[in-house]
Amino acid sequence: MAVVIGCSGWSYTDSFDKGGWIKVFYPDAQTKKLQYYSQFFNTAEMDATLYEKFYMYMTKDTFTAMTRATPDKFQFSIKVLEQ
């Protein structure tokens, strides 16, 4: 059985005092976050799909770029709502 370990996201850009990961996990604000994150973890949860303000701008290219930024065996857990 494979073990997958990850976080409930990868893009926390707030300052450190507000829970951000810049200079805590990510070296700086210019770091390509998903690409960097995937060097340490093999899965991530994506809940931006639950929020219209993010989802309305997502296209097939969004998801294609995400898979290209990560290693072949990287896994995403995409949250969805039944309506």
C-alpha contacts under 8 A as a table, 3 or more apart, distances in Angstrom:
res1	aa1	res2	aa2	distance
4	V	41	F	7.77
4	V	42	N	5.78
4	V	43	T	6.04
5	I	41	F	5.87
5	I	42	N	5.92
5	I	43	T	5.89
5	I	44	A	7.92
6	G	41	F	5.28
6	G	42	N	6.25
6	G	43	T	4.80
6	G	44	A	5.03
6	G	45	E	7.50
7	C	10	W	6.97
7	C	43	T	7.39
7	C	44	A	5.36
7	C	45	E	6.37
8	S	44	A	5.97
8	S	45	E	4.61
8	S	46	M	6.73
8	S	47	D	7.82
9	G	12	Y	7.72
9	G	44	A	5.70
9	G	45	E	5.26
9	G	46	M	5.71
9	G	47	D	7.52
10	W	33	K	6.56
10	W	34	L	6.13
10	W	37	Y	6.59
10	W	44	A	7.07
11	S	21	W	7.88
11	S	33	K	6.28
11	S	34	L	7.41
12	Y	19	G	7.45
12	Y	20	G	4.90
12	Y	21	W	5.60
12	Y	22	I	7.61
13	T	20	G	5.14
13	T	21	W	6.28
13	T	22	I	6.27
13	T	29	A	7.61
14	D	18	K	5.85
14	D	19	G	6.39
14	D	20	G	4.20
14	D	21	W	7.25
14	D	22	I	7.52
15	S	18	K	5.37
15	S	19	G	6.52
15	S	20	G	4.82
15	S	21	W	7.35
15	S	22	I	6.80
16	F	19	G	5.13
16	F	20	G	4.63
16	F	21	W	6.32
16	F	22	I	6.79
16	F	23	K	7.74
16	F	24	V	7.18
17	D	20	G	7.13
20	G	24	V	7.75
21	W	24	V	4.97
21	W	25	F	5.19
21	W	26	Y	5.96
22	I	25	F	6.13
22	I	26	Y	4.89
22	I	27	P	6.39
22	I	28	D	5.59
22	I	29	A	6.08
23	K	26	Y	5.32
23	K	27	P	4.94
23	K	28	D	5.63
24	V	27	P	7.25
26	Y	29	A	7.42
26	Y	31	T	6.51
26	Y	33	K	7.17
26	Y	36	Y	7.61
27	P	31	T	6.64
28	D	31	T	5.67
31	T	36	Y	7.14
32	K	35	Q	5.62
32	K	36	Y	6.03
33	K	36	Y	5.16
33	K	37	Y	5.86
34	L	37	Y	5.00
34	L	38	S	6.03
34	L	66	M	7.51
34	L	69	A	6.63
34	L	70	T	7.13
35	Q	38	S	5.37
35	Q	39	Q	6.89
35	Q	69	A	5.08
35	Q	70	T	5.68
36	Y	39	Q	5.50
36	Y	40	F	7.55
37	Y	40	F	5.70
37	Y	41	F	6.30
38	S	41	F	5.08
38	S	42	N	6.03
38	S	43	T	7.48
38	S	70	T	5.82
38	S	71	P	7.11
38	S	74	F	7.30
39	Q	42	N	7.78
41	F	44	A	7.66
42	N	73	K	7.36
42	N	74	F	4.93
42	N	75	Q	6.35
43	T	74	F	5.61
43	T	75	Q	4.59
43	T	76	F	5.54
43	T	77	S	7.40
44	A	75	Q	6.73
44	A	76	F	5.18
44	A	77	S	6.17
45	E	76	F	5.78
45	E	77	S	4.53
45	E	78	I	6.00
45	E	79	K	7.44
46	M	49	T	6.92
46	M	76	F	6.89
46	M	77	S	5.98
46	M	78	I	4.91
46	M	79	K	6.17
47	D	50	L	5.58
47	D	51	Y	7.62
47	D	78	I	6.30
47	D	79	K	5.10
47	D	80	V	7.67
48	A	51	Y	5.45
48	A	54	F	5.90
48	A	55	Y	6.45
48	A	79	K	7.91
49	T	52	E	7.28
49	T	54	F	6.82
49	T	55	Y	5.05
49	T	78	I	7.23
49	T	79	K	6.38
49	T	80	V	6.47
50	L	55	Y	7.05
50	L	79	K	6.68
50	L	80	V	6.11
50	L	81	L	6.85
51	Y	54	F	5.61
51	Y	55	Y	5.92
52	E	55	Y	4.84
52	E	56	M	5.47
53	K	56	M	6.05
53	K	57	Y	7.56
54	F	57	Y	5.79
54	F	58	M	6.90
55	Y	58	M	5.13
58	M	61	D	7.70
58	M	62	T	5.61
58	M	63	F	7.83
59	T	62	T	5.15
59	T	63	F	7.03
60	K	63	F	5.46
60	K	64	T	6.20
61	D	64	T	4.85
61	D	65	A	5.93
62	T	65	A	5.34
62	T	66	M	6.38
63	F	66	M	4.98
63	F	67	T	6.35
64	T	67	T	5.30
64	T	68	R	6.25
65	A	68	R	5.03
65	A	69	A	6.14
66	M	69	A	5.19
66	M	70	T	6.67
67	T	70	T	5.41
67	T	71	P	7.63
67	T	72	D	7.74
68	R	71	P	7.53
70	T	74	F	6.16
71	P	74	F	5.41
